[in-house]
Amino acid sequence: MSIAAPFDAPTLIACKRDGHRLPDAGIDWLISGYTSGVVAEEQMSALLMAIYLRGMDEHENARWTQAVLASGERLDFSAVPRPTVGKHSTGGVGDKITLPLIAAVAACGAAVPSASGRGLGHTGGTLDKMESIAGFSAALSGTRVRDQLSEIGAAIFSAGQLAPADVKLYALRDITGTVESLPLVAASVMSKKLAEGTDALVLDVKVGSGAFMKGLDDARELARRMVALGTAQGVATRALITDMGVPLGCTVGNAIEVAEALEVLAGGGPPDVVALTVRLAHEMLALTGIDDADPTQALRDGTAMDRFTAMVRAQGGDLSQPLPLGSCTETVTADRGGFMGDIDAMAVAQAAWRLGAGRSRPGERVQHGAGVRIHRRPGEPVAAGQTLFTLYTDTPERTGAALAALDGGFAIGDTPPLPRPLIIETSP
Ligand code: URA
């Protein structure tokens, strides 16, 4: 199908609806028109749904990513006296890894700018988590990010400045049922991460019930496409495919996840969170050529914690203030003894979201103190009557729906479930 300029949205929407490839210049026109308001929200919603249903081939995907990247500035860290490396997860449940990870990598000598987003769909967002720290601000200019990277080695800032088209698309996907689209996830992640301007990039591609990619084939294809997009732009890019069938760690929410990240930074924390943090840190350090540093040691000896507290302080946050915790609690107890089976990440995510940890309308304020604490991890022995989950919220009328979401999301068995590998594959 041949479509030429001058373009219009209805023709391009129909082109994708009917399963054709969008023309390169048409993609550029759509993204720039949507960013400036010429392409209406209704039109972009229809196009996103057409892409969700019809997909985009690799060429279209690369052009779309390029156009989203071109909607904003690309940071320049050539003046930062350390190698720079980014990390991004495709979205998980209980995924607080960025917090200890960037601090550990900074403590090992690299600089990590983390352009982050808010919760998307059922998954949590690093910005929502960090903003549960009193006073913390993610609104940093490019110059502030650069200075902070030179001095501390880590910064968490709003991705909004970098790829403005992605901010609008991200919010629109969230309310139009179009989040779980492989090409749209690839473009969203890579436009932001390429705009970050790092030398290297490690991607944590999640797979399983709590991920946007439910099956391994899709996760592999997403990883392959993103690595190709990064490599084509001269960024050393590597991807890990990791399990998101069960939540990471023992907490799902905002402040409650920050508290768990602080445990990891203090040398403790759940083994899966520590293991994934350390593995990703090794991957990031390897890409930057730093091979004589030990992120495990940085977590144990407090140097990662020092970086984290310095970063939070530099961004106005006050870790001496207590983190918020929902004032109303509800518990789920075991109706029999045995072993905790696998806990469905999606069920826990839905419960946390219903308690107020996520949004149901764009721009809605999240409850920073809402969330779910998991007391028994898969495989742990359970006694009848023992507390399995604690639910926190400031709005008790939400607990019924949260309990319903958890119902059926776990089981107690006579034997422990088979151990699940946390790291499933690494890209070449
Ligand atoms: N993270 C992003 O930045 N975008 C997505 O679409 C999914 C995860």
Residues whose N, C-alpha, C, O or C-beta is under 5 A from the ligand:
A	BS01	URA	S89 T90 G91 L184 V185 S188 V189
